[in-house]
Amino acid sequence: MLEILRNNADGESMQRSIDGMSVPHKTGATDSVRTECALFRLQSRVVACGFTKQNADIRWVVDNEAQIALGKVGALVVAAWPKAEAAK
């Protein structure tokens, strides 16, 4: 299951500003809704889910307001938890 989620090609939400980290995730969307649940492999595994509804910005573009907000959530998750120590 994690392999399938890791290969999700939709990188426009929580992982949009995260470099060098594989983030298995599942997205969902309708015109006024954007959702994503993602597994961040930090020092501990962190699962974060973001859900928006009744979005005023209903455009189907990369910089949709809700997708940008979810991207900020992902960046905050990575900033809040320590990264895993490198194997020696």
PDB file of N, CA, C and O in Angstrom:
ATOM      1  N   MET A   1       0.823  -1.185   0.000  1.00  0.00           N
ATOM      2  CA  MET A   1       0.000   0.000   0.000  1.00  0.00           C
ATOM      3  C   MET A   1       0.873   1.258   0.000  1.00  0.00           C
ATOM      4  O   MET A   1       0.606   2.206  -0.738  1.00  0.00           O
ATOM      5  N   LEU A   2       1.923   1.258   0.838  1.00  0.00           N
ATOM      6  CA  LEU A   2       2.797   2.433   0.890  1.00  0.00           C
ATOM      7  C   LEU A   2       3.479   2.688  -0.455  1.00  0.00           C
ATOM      8  O   LEU A   2       3.690   3.840  -0.834  1.00  0.00           O
ATOM      9  N   GLU A   3       3.820   1.632  -1.168  1.00  0.00           N
ATOM     10  CA  GLU A   3       4.438   1.793  -2.490  1.00  0.00           C
ATOM     11  C   GLU A   3       3.479   2.484  -3.456  1.00  0.00           C
ATOM     12  O   GLU A   3       3.889   3.349  -4.230  1.00  0.00           O
ATOM     13  N   ILE A   4       2.216   2.106  -3.409  1.00  0.00           N
ATOM     14  CA  ILE A   4       1.215   2.749  -4.265  1.00  0.00           C
ATOM     15  C   ILE A   4       1.082   4.224  -3.889  1.00  0.00           C
ATOM     16  O   ILE A   4       1.058   5.085  -4.769  1.00  0.00           O
ATOM     17  N   LEU A   5       0.997   4.521  -2.594  1.00  0.00           N
ATOM     18  CA  LEU A   5       0.865   5.912  -2.150  1.00  0.00           C
ATOM     19  C   LEU A   5       2.118   6.725  -2.453  1.00  0.00           C
ATOM     20  O   LEU A   5       2.025   7.923  -2.720  1.00  0.00           O
ATOM     21  N   ARG A   6       3.288   6.091  -2.415  1.00  0.00           N
ATOM     22  CA  ARG A   6       4.551   6.771  -2.708  1.00  0.00           C
ATOM     23  C   ARG A   6       4.615   7.191  -4.180  1.00  0.00           C
ATOM     24  O   ARG A   6       5.251   8.188  -4.521  1.00  0.00           O
ATOM     25  N   ASN A   7       3.955   6.427  -5.041  1.00  0.00           N
ATOM     26  CA  ASN A   7       3.989   6.707  -6.479  1.00  0.00           C
ATOM     27  C   ASN A   7       2.866   7.628  -6.944  1.00  0.00           C
ATOM     28  O   ASN A   7       2.665   7.791  -8.148  1.00  0.00           O
ATOM     29  N   ASN A   8       2.139   8.226  -6.020  1.00  0.00           N
ATOM     30  CA  ASN A   8       1.113   9.202  -6.376  1.00  0.00           C
ATOM     31  C   ASN A   8       1.804  10.385  -7.062  1.00  0.00           C
ATOM     32  O   ASN A   8       2.653  11.048  -6.466  1.00  0.00           O
ATOM     33  N   ALA A   9       1.440  10.635  -8.289  1.00  0.00           N
ATOM     34  CA  ALA A   9       2.109  11.674  -9.077  1.00  0.00           C
ATOM     35  C   ALA A   9       1.616  13.084  -8.761  1.00  0.00           C
ATOM     36  O   ALA A   9       2.190  14.054  -9.254  1.00  0.00           O
ATOM     37  N   ASP A  10       0.577  13.218  -7.961  1.00  0.00           N
ATOM     38  CA  ASP A  10       0.034  14.532  -7.612  1.00  0.00           C
ATOM     39  C   ASP A  10       0.880  15.141  -6.495  1.00  0.00           C
ATOM     40  O   ASP A  10       0.707  14.799  -5.325  1.00  0.00           O
ATOM     41  N   GLY A  11       1.783  16.031  -6.852  1.00  0.00           N
ATOM     42  CA  GLY A  11       2.675  16.651  -5.875  1.00  0.00           C
ATOM     43  C   GLY A  11       2.359  18.113  -5.623  1.00  0.00           C
ATOM     44  O   GLY A  11       3.264  18.895  -5.331  1.00  0.00           O
ATOM     45  N   GLU A  12       1.100  18.496  -5.728  1.00  0.00           N
ATOM     46  CA  GLU A  12       0.732  19.914  -5.686  1.00  0.00           C
ATOM     47  C   GLU A  12       0.192  20.382  -4.346  1.00  0.00           C
ATOM     48  O   GLU A  12      -0.217  21.536  -4.223  1.00  0.00           O
ATOM     49  N   SER A  13       0.181  19.507  -3.327  1.00  0.00           N
ATOM     50  CA  SER A  13      -0.403  19.917  -2.049  1.00  0.00           C
ATOM     51  C   SER A  13       0.646  19.905  -0.941  1.00  0.00           C
ATOM     52  O   SER A  13       1.590  20.692  -0.995  1.00  0.00           O
ATOM     53  N   MET A  14       0.512  19.040   0.059  1.00  0.00           N
ATOM     54  CA  MET A  14       1.382  19.095   1.239  1.00  0.00           C
ATOM     55  C   MET A  14       2.863  18.951   0.927  1.00  0.00           C
ATOM     56  O   MET A  14       3.690  19.549   1.615  1.00  0.00           O
ATOM     57  N   GLN A  15       3.217  18.187  -0.076  1.00  0.00           N
ATOM     58  CA  GLN A  15       4.623  17.958  -0.372  1.00  0.00           C
ATOM     59  C   GLN A  15       5.171  18.907  -1.438  1.00  0.00           C
ATOM     60  O   GLN A  15       6.285  18.706  -1.922  1.00  0.00           O
ATOM     61  N   ARG A  16       4.427  19.911  -1.801  1.00  0.00           N
ATOM     62  CA  ARG A  16       4.836  20.793  -2.893  1.00  0.00           C
ATOM     63  C   ARG A  16       6.129  21.564  -2.613  1.00  0.00           C
ATOM     64  O   ARG A  16       6.837  21.923  -3.554  1.00  0.00           O
ATOM     65  N   SER A  17       6.452  21.826  -1.350  1.00  0.00           N
ATOM     66  CA  SER A  17       7.675  22.586  -1.052  1.00  0.00           C
ATOM     67  C   SER A  17       8.699  21.751  -0.294  1.00  0.00           C
ATOM     68  O   SER A  17       9.628  22.305   0.294  1.00  0.00           O
ATOM     69  N   ILE A  18       8.547  20.429  -0.296  1.00  0.00           N
ATOM     70  CA  ILE A  18       9.457  19.549   0.435  1.00  0.00           C
ATOM     71  C   ILE A  18      10.373  18.857  -0.568  1.00  0.00           C
ATOM     72  O   ILE A  18       9.909  18.151  -1.464  1.00  0.00           O
ATOM     73  N   ASP A  19      11.661  19.064  -0.411  1.00  0.00           N
ATOM     74  CA  ASP A  19      12.639  18.455  -1.307  1.00  0.00           C
ATOM     75  C   ASP A  19      13.358  17.312  -0.609  1.00  0.00           C
ATOM     76  O   ASP A  19      13.624  17.373   0.592  1.00  0.00           O
ATOM     77  N   GLY A  20      13.667  16.280  -1.363  1.00  0.00           N
ATOM     78  CA  GLY A  20      14.494  15.204  -0.851  1.00  0.00           C
ATOM     79  C   GLY A  20      13.810  14.258   0.117  1.00  0.00           C
ATOM     80  O   GLY A  20      14.493  13.511   0.817  1.00  0.00           O
ATOM     81  N   MET A  21      12.501  14.262   0.182  1.00  0.00           N
ATOM     82  CA  MET A  21      11.791  13.371   1.093  1.00  0.00           C
ATOM     83  C   MET A  21      10.628  12.723   0.337  1.00  0.00           C
ATOM     84  O   MET A  21       9.801  13.410  -0.261  1.00  0.00           O
ATOM     85  N   SER A  22      10.583  11.406   0.376  1.00  0.00           N
ATOM     86  CA  SER A  22       9.458  10.695  -0.200  1.00  0.00           C
ATOM     87  C   SER A  22       8.282  10.822   0.763  1.00  0.00           C
ATOM     88  O   SER A  22       8.404  10.505   1.946  1.00  0.00           O
ATOM     89  N   VAL A  23       7.152  11.284   0.256  1.00  0.00           N
ATOM     90  CA  VAL A  23       5.973  11.493   1.098  1.00  0.00           C
ATOM     91  C   VAL A  23       4.803  10.705   0.504  1.00  0.00           C
ATOM     92  O   VAL A  23       4.080  11.220  -0.349  1.00  0.00           O
ATOM     93  N   PRO A  24       4.613   9.456   0.950  1.00  0.00           N
ATOM     94  CA  PRO A  24       3.435   8.724   0.485  1.00  0.00           C
ATOM     95  C   PRO A  24       2.171   9.501   0.863  1.00  0.00           C
ATOM     96  O   PRO A  24       2.036   9.964   1.995  1.00  0.00           O
ATOM     97  N   HIS A  25       1.257   9.639  -0.086  1.00  0.00           N
ATOM     98  CA  HIS A  25       0.083  10.461   0.193  1.00  0.00           C
ATOM     99  C   HIS A  25      -1.086  10.081  -0.699  1.00  0.00           C
ATOM    100  O   HIS A  25      -0.929   9.406  -1.716  1.00  0.00           O
ATOM    101  N   LYS A  26      -2.260  10.534  -0.288  1.00  0.00           N
ATOM    102  CA  LYS A  26      -3.484  10.358  -1.065  1.00  0.00           C
ATOM    103  C   LYS A  26      -4.212  11.683  -1.096  1.00  0.00           C
ATOM    104  O   LYS A  26      -4.473  12.289  -0.056  1.00  0.00           O
ATOM    105  N   THR A  27      -4.533  12.122  -2.285  1.00  0.00           N
ATOM    106  CA  THR A  27      -5.243  13.381  -2.467  1.00  0.00           C
ATOM    107  C   THR A  27      -6.685  13.125  -2.888  1.00  0.00           C
ATOM    108  O   THR A  27      -7.051  12.016  -3.277  1.00  0.00           O
ATOM    109  N   GLY A  28      -7.477  14.157  -2.801  1.00  0.00           N
ATOM    110  CA  GLY A  28      -8.848  14.117  -3.284  1.00  0.00           C
ATOM    111  C   GLY A  28      -9.306  15.525  -3.573  1.00  0.00           C
ATOM    112  O   GLY A  28      -8.834  16.471  -2.942  1.00  0.00           O
ATOM    113  N   ALA A  29     -10.219  15.684  -4.518  1.00  0.00           N
ATOM    114  CA  ALA A  29     -10.650  17.038  -4.858  1.00  0.00           C
ATOM    115  C   ALA A  29     -11.991  17.014  -5.584  1.00  0.00           C
ATOM    116  O   ALA A  29     -12.314  16.085  -6.324  1.00  0.00           O
ATOM    117  N   THR A  30     -12.750  18.069  -5.344  1.00  0.00           N
ATOM    118  CA  THR A  30     -13.911  18.428  -6.156  1.00  0.00           C
ATOM    119  C   THR A  30     -13.739  19.921  -6.424  1.00  0.00           C
ATOM    120  O   THR A  30     -12.729  20.497  -6.021  1.00  0.00           O
ATOM    121  N   ASP A  31     -14.677  20.546  -7.078  1.00  0.00           N
ATOM    122  CA  ASP A  31     -14.520  21.971  -7.380  1.00  0.00           C
ATOM    123  C   ASP A  31     -14.219  22.806  -6.143  1.00  0.00           C
ATOM    124  O   ASP A  31     -13.340  23.667  -6.185  1.00  0.00           O
ATOM    125  N   SER A  32     -14.934  22.570  -5.034  1.00  0.00           N
ATOM    126  CA  SER A  32     -14.770  23.434  -3.857  1.00  0.00           C
ATOM    127  C   SER A  32     -14.122  22.721  -2.671  1.00  0.00           C
ATOM    128  O   SER A  32     -14.179  23.218  -1.546  1.00  0.00           O
ATOM    129  N   VAL A  33     -13.508  21.565  -2.911  1.00  0.00           N
ATOM    130  CA  VAL A  33     -12.887  20.788  -1.841  1.00  0.00           C
ATOM    131  C   VAL A  33     -11.505  20.327  -2.288  1.00  0.00           C
ATOM    132  O   VAL A  33     -11.319  19.922  -3.435  1.00  0.00           O
ATOM    133  N   ARG A  34     -10.540  20.391  -1.377  1.00  0.00           N
ATOM    134  CA  ARG A  34      -9.215  19.796  -1.586  1.00  0.00           C
ATOM    135  C   ARG A  34      -8.861  19.042  -0.319  1.00  0.00           C
ATOM    136  O   ARG A  34      -9.051  19.556   0.783  1.00  0.00           O
ATOM    137  N   THR A  35      -8.346  17.824  -0.464  1.00  0.00           N
ATOM    138  CA  THR A  35      -7.959  17.026   0.697  1.00  0.00           C
ATOM    139  C   THR A  35      -6.642  16.315   0.418  1.00  0.00           C
ATOM    140  O   THR A  35      -6.278  16.075  -0.733  1.00  0.00           O
ATOM    141  N   GLU A  36      -5.944  15.988   1.485  1.00  0.00           N
ATOM    142  CA  GLU A  36      -4.752  15.157   1.365  1.00  0.00           C
ATOM    143  C   GLU A  36      -4.401  14.595   2.731  1.00  0.00           C
ATOM    144  O   GLU A  36      -4.487  15.289   3.744  1.00  0.00           O
ATOM    145  N   CYS A  37      -4.007  13.335   2.743  1.00  0.00           N
ATOM    146  CA  CYS A  37      -3.393  12.705   3.911  1.00  0.00           C
ATOM    147  C   CYS A  37      -2.016  12.251   3.477  1.00  0.00           C
ATOM    148  O   CYS A  37      -1.860  11.655   2.411  1.00  0.00           O
ATOM    149  N   ALA A  38      -1.017  12.529   4.297  1.00  0.00           N
ATOM    150  CA  ALA A  38       0.364  12.236   3.925  1.00  0.00           C
ATOM    151  C   ALA A  38       1.130  11.648   5.097  1.00  0.00           C
ATOM    152  O   ALA A  38       0.868  11.970   6.256  1.00  0.00           O
ATOM    153  N   LEU A  39       2.084  10.778   4.775  1.00  0.00           N
ATOM    154  CA  LEU A  39       2.951  10.162   5.778  1.00  0.00           C
ATOM    155  C   LEU A  39       4.335  10.778   5.643  1.00  0.00           C
ATOM    156  O   LEU A  39       5.031  10.562   4.651  1.00  0.00           O
ATOM    157  N   PHE A  40       4.722  11.547   6.651  1.00  0.00           N
ATOM    158  CA  PHE A  40       6.041  12.180   6.676  1.00  0.00           C
ATOM    159  C   PHE A  40       6.962  11.299   7.514  1.00  0.00           C
ATOM    160  O   PHE A  40       6.692  11.066   8.693  1.00  0.00           O
ATOM    161  N   ARG A  41       8.036  10.813   6.921  1.00  0.00           N
ATOM    162  CA  ARG A  41       8.983   9.950   7.636  1.00  0.00           C
ATOM    163  C   ARG A  41      10.068  10.823   8.248  1.00  0.00           C
ATOM    164  O   ARG A  41      11.145  11.011   7.682  1.00  0.00           O
ATOM    165  N   LEU A  42       9.750  11.338   9.399  1.00  0.00           N
ATOM    166  CA  LEU A  42      10.672  12.188  10.134  1.00  0.00           C
ATOM    167  C   LEU A  42      11.289  11.336  11.247  1.00  0.00           C
ATOM    168  O   LEU A  42      11.384  10.120  11.084  1.00  0.00           O
ATOM    169  N   GLN A  43      11.709  11.923  12.366  1.00  0.00           N
ATOM    170  CA  GLN A  43      12.282  11.120  13.443  1.00  0.00           C
ATOM    171  C   GLN A  43      11.274  10.082  13.918  1.00  0.00           C
ATOM    172  O   GLN A  43      11.642   8.958  14.260  1.00  0.00           O
ATOM    173  N   SER A  44      10.022  10.457  13.938  1.00  0.00           N
ATOM    174  CA  SER A  44       8.935   9.503  14.105  1.00  0.00           C
ATOM    175  C   SER A  44       8.041   9.684  12.880  1.00  0.00           C
ATOM    176  O   SER A  44       8.097  10.713  12.207  1.00  0.00           O
ATOM    177  N   ARG A  45       7.239   8.699  12.606  1.00  0.00           N
ATOM    178  CA  ARG A  45       6.333   8.842  11.461  1.00  0.00           C
ATOM    179  C   ARG A  45       5.192   9.773  11.848  1.00  0.00           C
ATOM    180  O   ARG A  45       4.547   9.591  12.881  1.00  0.00           O
ATOM    181  N   VAL A  46       4.959  10.749  11.025  1.00  0.00           N
ATOM    182  CA  VAL A  46       3.915  11.729  11.277  1.00  0.00           C
ATOM    183  C   VAL A  46       2.896  11.637  10.149  1.00  0.00           C
ATOM    184  O   VAL A  46       3.243  11.771   8.976  1.00  0.00           O
ATOM    185  N   VAL A  47       1.648  11.410  10.508  1.00  0.00           N
ATOM    186  CA  VAL A  47       0.574  11.407   9.525  1.00  0.00           C
ATOM    187  C   VAL A  47      -0.171  12.727   9.675  1.00  0.00           C
ATOM    188  O   VAL A  47      -0.633  13.074  10.762  1.00  0.00           O
ATOM    189  N   ALA A  48      -0.280  13.441   8.589  1.00  0.00           N
ATOM    190  CA  ALA A  48      -0.999  14.715   8.608  1.00  0.00           C
ATOM    191  C   ALA A  48      -2.097  14.663   7.545  1.00  0.00           C
ATOM    192  O   ALA A  48      -1.872  14.203   6.426  1.00  0.00           O
ATOM    193  N   CYS A  49      -3.263  15.134   7.907  1.00  0.00           N
ATOM    194  CA  CYS A  49      -4.379  15.199   6.965  1.00  0.00           C
ATOM    195  C   CYS A  49      -4.896  16.631   6.932  1.00  0.00           C
ATOM    196  O   CYS A  49      -5.053  17.272   7.971  1.00  0.00           O
ATOM    197  N   GLY A  50      -5.153  17.111   5.751  1.00  0.00           N
ATOM    198  CA  GLY A  50      -5.721  18.443   5.593  1.00  0.00           C
ATOM    199  C   GLY A  50      -6.966  18.367   4.729  1.00  0.00           C
ATOM    200  O   GLY A  50      -6.983  17.694   3.699  1.00  0.00           O
ATOM    201  N   PHE A  51      -7.995  19.058   5.156  1.00  0.00           N
ATOM    202  CA  PHE A  51      -9.261  19.051   4.441  1.00  0.00           C
ATOM    203  C   PHE A  51      -9.762  20.494   4.320  1.00  0.00           C
ATOM    204  O   PHE A  51      -9.814  21.219   5.314  1.00  0.00           O
ATOM    205  N   THR A  52     -10.121  20.899   3.132  1.00  0.00           N
ATOM    206  CA  THR A  52     -10.740  22.207   2.949  1.00  0.00           C
ATOM    207  C   THR A  52     -12.121  21.985   2.322  1.00  0.00           C
ATOM    208  O   THR A  52     -12.347  20.984   1.642  1.00  0.00           O
ATOM    209  N   LYS A  53     -13.030  22.916   2.556  1.00  0.00           N
ATOM    210  CA  LYS A  53     -14.348  22.804   1.932  1.00  0.00           C
ATOM    211  C   LYS A  53     -14.882  24.200   1.675  1.00  0.00           C
ATOM    212  O   LYS A  53     -14.420  25.178   2.261  1.00  0.00           O
ATOM    213  N   GLN A  54     -15.834  24.272   0.816  1.00  0.00           N
ATOM    214  CA  GLN A  54     -16.451  25.533   0.425  1.00  0.00           C
ATOM    215  C   GLN A  54     -15.401  26.572   0.024  1.00  0.00           C
ATOM    216  O   GLN A  54     -15.494  27.742   0.395  1.00  0.00           O
ATOM    217  N   ASN A  55     -14.406  26.125  -0.737  1.00  0.00           N
ATOM    218  CA  ASN A  55     -13.352  27.039  -1.187  1.00  0.00           C
ATOM    219  C   ASN A  55     -13.913  28.062  -2.169  1.00  0.00           C
ATOM    220  O   ASN A  55     -14.683  27.728  -3.069  1.00  0.00           O
ATOM    221  N   ALA A  56     -13.514  29.302  -1.978  1.00  0.00           N
ATOM    222  CA  ALA A  56     -13.906  30.345  -2.919  1.00  0.00           C
ATOM    223  C   ALA A  56     -13.155  30.168  -4.243  1.00  0.00           C
ATOM    224  O   ALA A  56     -13.702  30.421  -5.316  1.00  0.00           O
ATOM    225  N   ASP A  57     -11.899  29.731  -4.150  1.00  0.00           N
ATOM    226  CA  ASP A  57     -11.071  29.503  -5.340  1.00  0.00           C
ATOM    227  C   ASP A  57     -11.335  28.076  -5.824  1.00  0.00           C
ATOM    228  O   ASP A  57     -10.806  27.120  -5.257  1.00  0.00           O
ATOM    229  N   ILE A  58     -12.138  27.934  -6.854  1.00  0.00           N
ATOM    230  CA  ILE A  58     -12.486  26.607  -7.361  1.00  0.00           C
ATOM    231  C   ILE A  58     -11.752  26.286  -8.670  1.00  0.00           C
ATOM    232  O   ILE A  58     -12.135  25.363  -9.389  1.00  0.00           O
ATOM    233  N   ARG A  59     -10.709  27.043  -8.970  1.00  0.00           N
ATOM    234  CA  ARG A  59      -9.944  26.798 -10.198  1.00  0.00           C
ATOM    235  C   ARG A  59      -9.195  25.475 -10.107  1.00  0.00           C
ATOM    236  O   ARG A  59      -8.792  25.057  -9.021  1.00  0.00           O
ATOM    237  N   TRP A  60      -9.011  24.822 -11.240  1.00  0.00           N
ATOM    238  CA  TRP A  60      -8.235  23.586 -11.330  1.00  0.00           C
ATOM    239  C   TRP A  60      -6.844  23.941 -11.858  1.00  0.00           C
ATOM    240  O   TRP A  60      -6.478  23.602 -12.983  1.00  0.00           O
ATOM    241  N   VAL A  61      -6.083  24.632 -11.009  1.00  0.00           N
ATOM    242  CA  VAL A  61      -4.719  25.046 -11.358  1.00  0.00           C
ATOM    243  C   VAL A  61      -3.789  24.681 -10.203  1.00  0.00           C
ATOM    244  O   VAL A  61      -4.242  24.448  -9.083  1.00  0.00           O
ATOM    245  N   VAL A  62      -2.498  24.633 -10.481  1.00  0.00           N
ATOM    246  CA  VAL A  62      -1.500  24.266  -9.468  1.00  0.00           C
ATOM    247  C   VAL A  62      -1.537  25.229  -8.279  1.00  0.00           C
ATOM    248  O   VAL A  62      -1.377  24.803  -7.135  1.00  0.00           O
ATOM    249  N   ASP A  63      -1.741  26.495  -8.534  1.00  0.00           N
ATOM    250  CA  ASP A  63      -1.709  27.487  -7.471  1.00  0.00           C
ATOM    251  C   ASP A  63      -3.090  27.818  -6.924  1.00  0.00           C
ATOM    252  O   ASP A  63      -3.346  28.950  -6.513  1.00  0.00           O
ATOM    253  N   ASN A  64      -3.975  26.836  -6.918  1.00  0.00           N
ATOM    254  CA  ASN A  64      -5.272  26.996  -6.265  1.00  0.00           C
ATOM    255  C   ASN A  64      -5.018  27.356  -4.798  1.00  0.00           C
ATOM    256  O   ASN A  64      -4.116  26.801  -4.170  1.00  0.00           O
ATOM    257  N   GLU A  65      -5.799  28.270  -4.262  1.00  0.00           N
ATOM    258  CA  GLU A  65      -5.589  28.765  -2.897  1.00  0.00           C
ATOM    259  C   GLU A  65      -5.553  27.633  -1.854  1.00  0.00           C
ATOM    260  O   GLU A  65      -4.732  27.663  -0.937  1.00  0.00           O
ATOM    261  N   ALA A  66      -6.430  26.653  -1.991  1.00  0.00           N
ATOM    262  CA  ALA A  66      -6.469  25.543  -1.026  1.00  0.00           C
ATOM    263  C   ALA A  66      -5.213  24.684  -1.125  1.00  0.00           C
ATOM    264  O   ALA A  66      -4.696  24.231  -0.104  1.00  0.00           O
ATOM    265  N   GLN A  67      -4.720  24.456  -2.326  1.00  0.00           N
ATOM    266  CA  GLN A  67      -3.508  23.654  -2.497  1.00  0.00           C
ATOM    267  C   GLN A  67      -2.292  24.371  -1.923  1.00  0.00           C
ATOM    268  O   GLN A  67      -1.412  23.731  -1.348  1.00  0.00           O
ATOM    269  N   ILE A  68      -2.235  25.671  -2.072  1.00  0.00           N
ATOM    270  CA  ILE A  68      -1.149  26.447  -1.466  1.00  0.00           C
ATOM    271  C   ILE A  68      -1.227  26.344   0.052  1.00  0.00           C
ATOM    272  O   ILE A  68      -0.204  26.183   0.717  1.00  0.00           O
ATOM    273  N   ALA A  69      -2.436  26.435   0.605  1.00  0.00           N
ATOM    274  CA  ALA A  69      -2.601  26.308   2.063  1.00  0.00           C
ATOM    275  C   ALA A  69      -2.164  24.929   2.546  1.00  0.00           C
ATOM    276  O   ALA A  69      -1.500  24.821   3.577  1.00  0.00           O
ATOM    277  N   LEU A  70      -2.527  23.874   1.817  1.00  0.00           N
ATOM    278  CA  LEU A  70      -2.092  22.526   2.193  1.00  0.00           C
ATOM    279  C   LEU A  70      -0.573  22.405   2.097  1.00  0.00           C
ATOM    280  O   LEU A  70       0.045  21.714   2.908  1.00  0.00           O
ATOM    281  N   GLY A  71       0.031  23.067   1.116  1.00  0.00           N
ATOM    282  CA  GLY A  71       1.492  23.073   1.006  1.00  0.00           C
ATOM    283  C   GLY A  71       2.145  23.713   2.219  1.00  0.00           C
ATOM    284  O   GLY A  71       3.190  23.252   2.678  1.00  0.00           O
ATOM    285  N   LYS A  72       1.540  24.766   2.740  1.00  0.00           N
ATOM    286  CA  LYS A  72       2.067  25.412   3.951  1.00  0.00           C
ATOM    287  C   LYS A  72       1.947  24.483   5.152  1.00  0.00           C
ATOM    288  O   LYS A  72       2.829  24.462   6.011  1.00  0.00           O
ATOM    289  N   VAL A  73       0.864  23.716   5.220  1.00  0.00           N
ATOM    290  CA  VAL A  73       0.707  22.739   6.305  1.00  0.00           C
ATOM    291  C   VAL A  73       1.838  21.712   6.237  1.00  0.00           C
ATOM    292  O   VAL A  73       2.444  21.395   7.260  1.00  0.00           O
ATOM    293  N   GLY A  74       2.124  21.197   5.062  1.00  0.00           N
ATOM    294  CA  GLY A  74       3.209  20.232   4.904  1.00  0.00           C
ATOM    295  C   GLY A  74       4.547  20.799   5.325  1.00  0.00           C
ATOM    296  O   GLY A  74       5.314  20.120   6.008  1.00  0.00           O
ATOM    297  N   ALA A  75       4.847  22.023   4.937  1.00  0.00           N
ATOM    298  CA  ALA A  75       6.105  22.668   5.326  1.00  0.00           C
ATOM    299  C   ALA A  75       6.176  22.854   6.836  1.00  0.00           C
ATOM    300  O   ALA A  75       7.241  22.686   7.431  1.00  0.00           O
ATOM    301  N   LEU A  76       5.062  23.197   7.457  1.00  0.00           N
ATOM    302  CA  LEU A  76       5.037  23.365   8.917  1.00  0.00           C
ATOM    303  C   LEU A  76       5.247  22.036   9.639  1.00  0.00           C
ATOM    304  O   LEU A  76       5.907  21.994  10.677  1.00  0.00           O
ATOM    305  N   VAL A  77       4.694  20.957   9.102  1.00  0.00           N
ATOM    306  CA  VAL A  77       4.899  19.636   9.705  1.00  0.00           C
ATOM    307  C   VAL A  77       6.387  19.292   9.690  1.00  0.00           C
ATOM    308  O   VAL A  77       6.937  18.873  10.708  1.00  0.00           O
ATOM    309  N   VAL A  78       7.028  19.464   8.557  1.00  0.00           N
ATOM    310  CA  VAL A  78       8.450  19.145   8.439  1.00  0.00           C
ATOM    311  C   VAL A  78       9.286  20.039   9.350  1.00  0.00           C
ATOM    312  O   VAL A  78      10.269  19.574   9.927  1.00  0.00           O
ATOM    313  N   ALA A  79       8.921  21.296   9.491  1.00  0.00           N
ATOM    314  CA  ALA A  79       9.673  22.217  10.354  1.00  0.00           C
ATOM    315  C   ALA A  79       9.464  21.900  11.835  1.00  0.00           C
ATOM    316  O   ALA A  79      10.351  22.161  12.648  1.00  0.00           O
ATOM    317  N   ALA A  80       8.307  21.344  12.197  1.00  0.00           N
ATOM    318  CA  ALA A  80       7.975  21.124  13.604  1.00  0.00           C
ATOM    319  C   ALA A  80       8.590  19.853  14.188  1.00  0.00           C
ATOM    320  O   ALA A  80       8.858  19.795  15.388  1.00  0.00           O
ATOM    321  N   TRP A  81       8.815  18.838  13.357  1.00  0.00           N
ATOM    322  CA  TRP A  81       9.366  17.573  13.858  1.00  0.00           C
ATOM    323  C   TRP A  81      10.804  17.417  13.402  1.00  0.00           C
ATOM    324  O   TRP A  81      11.147  17.783  12.278  1.00  0.00           O
ATOM    325  N   PRO A  82      11.659  16.866  14.285  1.00  0.00           N
ATOM    326  CA  PRO A  82      13.041  16.625  13.878  1.00  0.00           C
ATOM    327  C   PRO A  82      13.097  15.572  12.782  1.00  0.00           C
ATOM    328  O   PRO A  82      12.262  14.670  12.722  1.00  0.00           O
ATOM    329  N   LYS A  83      14.085  15.703  11.929  1.00  0.00           N
ATOM    330  CA  LYS A  83      14.286  14.710  10.877  1.00  0.00           C
ATOM    331  C   LYS A  83      14.940  13.470  11.475  1.00  0.00           C
ATOM    332  O   LYS A  83      15.585  13.538  12.521  1.00  0.00           O
ATOM    333  N   ALA A  84      14.769  12.358  10.810  1.00  0.00           N
ATOM    334  CA  ALA A  84      15.382  11.114  11.262  1.00  0.00           C
ATOM    335  C   ALA A  84      16.908  11.242  11.173  1.00  0.00           C
ATOM    336  O   ALA A  84      17.440  11.869  10.257  1.00  0.00           O
ATOM    337  N   GLU A  85      17.591  10.638  12.138  1.00  0.00           N
ATOM    338  CA  GLU A  85      19.053  10.636  12.103  1.00  0.00           C
ATOM    339  C   GLU A  85      19.525   9.747  10.969  1.00  0.00           C
ATOM    340  O   GLU A  85      18.918   8.712  10.693  1.00  0.00           O
ATOM    341  N   ALA A  86      20.594  10.139  10.317  1.00  0.00           N
ATOM    342  CA  ALA A  86      21.156   9.355   9.230  1.00  0.00           C
ATOM    343  C   ALA A  86      21.746   8.061   9.790  1.00  0.00           C
ATOM    344  O   ALA A  86      22.358   8.065  10.858  1.00  0.00           O
ATOM    345  N   ALA A  87      21.565   6.970   9.075  1.00  0.00           N
ATOM    346  CA  ALA A  87      22.133   5.684   9.500  1.00  0.00           C
ATOM    347  C   ALA A  87      23.649   5.747   9.404  1.00  0.00           C
ATOM    348  O   ALA A  87      24.205   6.318   8.466  1.00  0.00           O
ATOM    349  N   LYS A  88      24.310   5.146  10.399  1.00  0.00           N
ATOM    350  CA  LYS A  88      25.786   5.150  10.407  1.00  0.00           C
ATOM    351  C   LYS A  88      26.326   3.837   9.949  1.00  0.00           C
ATOM    352  O   LYS A  88      27.542   3.656   9.890  1.00  0.00           O
TER     353      LYS A  88
END
